[in-house]
Amino acid sequence: MNGINRRSILLAGAGIVGAGTLTACSNGSDNGDALVSPTASAVTAADMKRKATGRRKQVTLTAAPAMIDLGAGVMPKTWAFDGRTPGKEVRLSAGDTLVAELSNQLPNRTTTSIHWHGIALRNDMDGVPPAVQTAVRAGSTFTYSFIAPDPGTYFFHPHVGVQLDRGLYAPLIVEDPKEPLSYDDEWVVLLDDWLDGATGTPDEVFAELKQGMGSMSGMNMGGSSASPSNSDDGMGSMGGMDMGGSASPSASTSASGGMSKKFMLMGATSPLLGGDAGDVRYPHHLINGRVATDPDVYTGKPGKKVRLRIINAGSDTAYRVALGGHKLTVTHTDGFPVQHQEVDALLVGMGERYDVLVTLDDGVFPLVALAEGKNANGLALVRTGSGSTPKPAVRPKELDGMIMTASQLRADDDVRLKSATTDVTHQVKLTGGMGRYNWAINGKPFDMKDPEANPILVQEGQRVRLDFVNTTTMWHPMHLHGHTYQLGTSGPRKDTAIVLPKKTVSVYFDADNPGQWMLHCHNAYHGEAGMMANVAYQA
């Protein structure tokens, strides 16, 4: 897209590099210098401190194959909760206990789990096999039971393989019993990039990506050549080259040992994301489970104030979100309040959530989720009166106005971390690249067979600083389980933050939730390839 207002964009990532270290651990028992296990007494003790209402919200979630209706005759076969995508919204109040029984009815002995994204819950309920639980076997059930301590906009999804890129996700809304915002209605807006059952499966995508792009470095793909020495991924600046992003999904290289390009996306670039925008070619971009040619419609009345809870459940796509003809007032990110800011559009990475308020005008308006750098979009409609329906590829001018990124926000006074001396600093280098598809943290891919290897060690009660140092030529949305961190000393409280190529982002959190917690890129394919680490409490 053209016409980006450069003055409106303050990209995150001018922090200071810290001098952290990684230390090996012993076994996961509760003695010596061992790690706090997910079932340790310290986990129970921390849980006892959570304020509980005594109310219980009980749900059953059945993960099973389903043919779903995405609109416009698009009916792919996928995996979903209870036969629908997104799954049914789960809503409760802060302090309530969620009791969720997962019934695994997936085929081919496929294991699964549920991760409650953004919730600072007890460690053994976090849903990450094998670190904190055994994966739920096909034909069996597992019951998650935990207090949801903080109000906000969250969602849930599996944490096994690349199952996130199927239909297994749903909103999780934790209401504030003392809600300070004043508004007339709510609309949950769930974004997703979709290919399952349309062009292939996520497992097929991952198998292709894992071949890497190193063998393609000598090919003429329509862009200027770049020396591989410009980058540590063996590809130079290939991420910024025009390699036929609009080519047919079935395009492939020659049969003489070249790789297929059925799923790999070439030439997706974005100034907002610092260059390469993504790896994967998606035929559909959804808002609330609907394609742009048959969109979801919110019906309201002019003059009413509506709270939009925007969730990016995608696996490889950042979305630039705007409502045609309207300003958005940002009130929360990742569940936590910020000082209100009026913007035209906002950039939402995978795993991020933003709450905004909007006062509705009279007519029919497009809510557009532009697939950043991918020349495609999701669409929903806001209808408050008469008017013609916008075209599926509509591009409202707000998309090129004041574009909000997290670095422009400030935490609300009530949730800003109290001033404290930093007890430990860890340098978290994001390493690897598309050349060998060797994504990792500190050069070491996460080992699912040994989740306690190479932990990032913290101790209960510490103020912890993480310096995300992105040595790669791609952006990464970095998600920490079980905690929220603060961007810098006064930025927003978040659990997922975009780290741009060749930039450093420093975040702070209080180590107040013992256990073992995943820290990973929320690009589903980067995380599965190994860009993940264990932030582990020492016993």
Disulfide bonds with the S-S distance in Angstrom:
none
